[in-house]
Amino acid sequence: MSEAPRTLFASAALRLAATLTAQVHKIRLGKDPVRQVKVLEPDGPSTAGGKLGRLSIVLVPESGSGQSLMFGWFDIGTNKAEIRSFESLAEQFQTRFDRAIDIERAAYEELAAKVTAFLTLEGYEISSPGKASDQPAPHQSSPAPPSASSTAPTTTQKLPTTSAKPAAGPTPRSNGFVIGVASFAFLVGLIAGAVIATLAGG
């Protein structure tokens, strides 16, 4: 039974993987074990129109046995790629093997620059994340500022109190007037009585 023909995207992925491998196949990194670059080819003859077109670039032991390290990836469906920084690779290595990485920074960055240049010429948009510990924390929304109604001082308006005033009585001035009138009437009465008494005696 003959192998099913590969689709356009799958064929393009194979071509790119083979070309990239040819560019870097002589590069060796690390000591225990010595590692080389490998591009993992797509599974099967189709990438579902590019939806499954992400190919991983890994550092594998030269001997063929042992664990690989993720170097990066490229996606033929989106024309995007990612190349891990040395810090990111070193953190991955420390986490998995509980020891410092044995790959020299200069050698790794030279490889990263070569792969980045190749993919850029092929029209890929490259990103290079740093360490996971350097990534920003999830955004947390700031608490809403207090509203004007909550910050304005509370004032209690006091209504003017009115108390019933007693009925106005006679003022001191009116009292004096009454007393004067009474005194005058009294004097007039005395004089009139004296006059009458005098006339009666005469």
C-alpha positions as CSV (number, residue, x, y, z in Angstrom):
1,M,0.0,0.0,0.0
2,S,1.5,3.3,-1.1
3,E,1.9,6.2,1.3
4,A,-0.8,8.9,1.1
5,P,0.4,12.1,-0.6
6,R,1.3,15.0,1.6
7,T,-0.8,18.1,1.6
8,L,0.6,21.6,0.7
9,F,1.1,22.6,4.3
10,A,2.7,19.3,5.3
11,S,5.1,19.4,2.3
12,A,6.0,23.0,3.2
13,A,6.7,22.0,6.8
14,L,8.9,19.1,5.7
15,R,10.9,21.4,3.3
16,L,11.4,24.0,6.0
17,A,12.4,21.4,8.6
18,A,15.0,19.8,6.2
19,T,16.4,23.2,5.3
20,L,16.7,24.4,8.9
21,T,18.3,21.1,9.9
22,A,20.9,21.4,7.1
23,Q,21.8,24.9,8.4
24,V,22.6,23.8,12.0
25,H,23.2,20.1,11.9
26,K,27.0,20.5,12.7
27,I,26.4,22.5,15.9
28,R,26.9,20.7,19.2
29,L,26.0,22.1,22.6
30,G,26.7,20.9,26.2
31,K,28.9,18.2,27.6
32,D,26.7,15.7,29.5
33,P,25.3,14.8,27.2
34,V,26.4,16.5,24.0
35,R,23.3,17.8,22.2
36,Q,22.3,18.7,18.6
37,V,19.4,20.4,17.0
38,K,16.4,18.4,15.6
39,V,13.2,19.6,14.0
40,L,10.3,17.2,14.8
41,E,8.4,16.6,11.5
42,P,4.6,16.7,11.4
43,D,2.8,13.5,12.1
44,G,1.0,12.1,9.0
45,P,0.5,13.5,5.5
46,S,-1.7,16.4,6.5
47,T,-1.6,19.3,9.0
48,A,-5.4,20.0,8.7
49,G,-4.9,23.1,6.5
50,G,-2.1,24.4,8.7
51,K,-4.0,24.1,12.0
52,L,-1.6,21.3,13.1
53,G,1.4,22.9,11.5
54,R,3.4,23.7,14.6
55,L,6.8,22.0,14.5
56,S,9.0,21.8,17.6
57,I,12.7,22.5,17.5
58,V,14.5,20.5,20.2
59,L,18.0,19.8,21.5
60,V,18.5,16.0,21.6
61,P,21.4,14.0,22.9
62,E,23.8,13.2,20.1
63,S,23.9,9.5,21.2
64,G,20.2,9.2,20.4
65,S,19.1,8.3,24.0
66,G,18.1,10.7,26.7
67,Q,15.8,13.5,27.3
68,S,15.5,16.5,24.9
69,L,15.3,20.2,25.7
70,M,12.8,22.5,24.0
71,F,14.6,25.1,21.9
72,G,11.6,26.6,20.1
73,W,9.0,26.1,17.5
74,F,7.6,27.5,14.2
75,D,4.0,27.4,12.9
76,I,3.5,27.1,9.2
77,G,-0.2,28.0,9.6
78,T,0.4,31.4,11.3
79,N,4.0,32.2,10.2
80,K,4.9,32.7,13.8
81,A,7.9,31.2,15.7
82,E,9.4,31.2,19.2
83,I,13.0,30.8,20.1
84,R,13.7,30.4,23.8
85,S,16.2,32.7,25.5
86,F,19.2,31.2,27.3
87,E,17.6,32.2,30.6
88,S,14.4,30.3,29.8
89,L,16.4,27.2,28.7
90,A,18.5,27.3,31.9
91,E,15.5,27.6,34.1
92,Q,13.9,24.6,32.3
93,F,17.0,22.6,32.7
94,Q,17.4,23.4,36.4
95,T,13.7,22.5,37.1
96,R,13.9,19.1,35.2
97,F,17.4,18.0,36.3
98,D,18.0,19.8,39.5
99,R,21.4,21.1,38.4
100,A,22.8,24.0,36.5
101,I,22.8,23.8,32.7
102,D,26.1,22.7,31.1
103,I,25.5,24.6,27.8
104,E,27.5,27.7,27.4
105,R,25.6,30.9,26.9
106,A,27.7,32.2,24.0
107,A,27.3,28.9,22.0
108,Y,23.5,28.8,22.7
109,E,23.0,32.4,21.7
110,E,25.0,31.9,18.5
111,L,22.7,29.0,17.6
112,A,19.6,31.1,18.5
113,A,20.8,33.9,16.3
114,K,21.3,31.6,13.3
115,V,17.9,30.0,13.6
116,T,16.2,33.4,14.1
117,A,17.9,34.8,11.0
118,F,16.8,31.7,9.0
119,L,13.2,31.9,10.0
120,T,13.0,35.7,9.6
121,L,14.1,35.3,6.0
122,E,11.3,32.7,5.6
123,G,8.8,35.3,6.7
124,Y,8.3,34.3,10.3
125,E,7.5,36.6,13.2
126,I,9.9,35.7,16.0
127,S,9.3,36.0,19.8
128,S,11.8,35.1,22.5
129,P,10.3,34.8,26.0
130,G,12.5,35.1,29.1
131,K,12.4,33.2,32.3
132,A,8.9,32.1,33.6
133,S,9.8,33.8,36.9
134,D,10.2,37.1,35.0
135,Q,6.8,37.0,33.5
136,P,4.4,39.6,34.9
137,A,1.7,38.4,37.3
138,P,-1.9,38.2,36.1
139,H,-3.4,41.6,35.9
140,Q,-5.4,42.5,38.9
141,S,-7.9,45.2,38.6
142,S,-7.4,48.1,41.0
143,P,-10.2,48.8,43.5
144,A,-12.6,51.4,42.2
145,P,-12.0,54.8,43.7
146,P,-14.5,55.9,46.3
147,S,-17.4,57.8,44.9
148,A,-18.1,61.4,45.7
149,S,-21.0,60.4,47.8
150,S,-18.9,58.2,50.0
151,T,-16.1,60.7,50.5
152,A,-18.2,63.8,51.1
153,P,-18.6,64.7,54.8
154,T,-21.9,64.0,56.2
155,T,-23.7,67.1,57.4
156,T,-26.9,67.2,59.4
157,Q,-29.0,70.3,58.7
158,K,-30.5,71.6,61.8
159,L,-33.9,73.3,61.4
160,P,-34.3,76.5,63.5
161,T,-36.4,75.7,66.5
162,T,-39.1,78.1,67.4
163,S,-40.5,78.3,70.9
164,A,-43.8,80.0,71.8
165,K,-43.3,83.5,73.2
166,P,-45.5,84.6,76.1
167,A,-48.0,87.3,75.3
168,A,-46.5,90.7,75.5
169,G,-47.4,92.4,78.7
170,P,-47.3,96.1,79.5
171,T,-43.9,97.7,79.0
172,P,-42.2,99.8,81.7
173,R,-42.9,102.9,79.7
174,S,-46.7,102.2,79.5
175,N,-46.7,101.4,83.2
176,G,-45.2,104.8,84.1
177,F,-47.8,106.6,81.9
178,V,-50.6,104.9,83.8
179,I,-49.2,105.8,87.2
180,G,-48.7,109.5,86.1
181,V,-52.3,109.8,85.0
182,A,-53.5,108.2,88.2
183,S,-51.4,110.7,90.3
184,F,-52.7,113.6,88.3
185,A,-56.3,112.6,88.9
186,F,-55.6,112.2,92.6
187,L,-54.2,115.7,92.9
188,V,-57.1,117.2,90.9
189,G,-59.4,115.5,93.4
190,L,-57.6,117.0,96.4
191,I,-57.7,120.5,94.9
192,A,-61.4,120.2,94.1
193,G,-62.2,119.0,97.6
194,A,-60.3,122.0,99.1
195,V,-62.1,124.5,97.0
196,I,-65.4,123.0,97.8
197,A,-64.6,123.1,101.6
198,T,-63.5,126.7,101.4
199,L,-66.7,127.8,99.6
200,A,-68.8,125.9,102.1
201,G,-67.1,127.6,105.1
202,G,-67.5,131.1,103.6
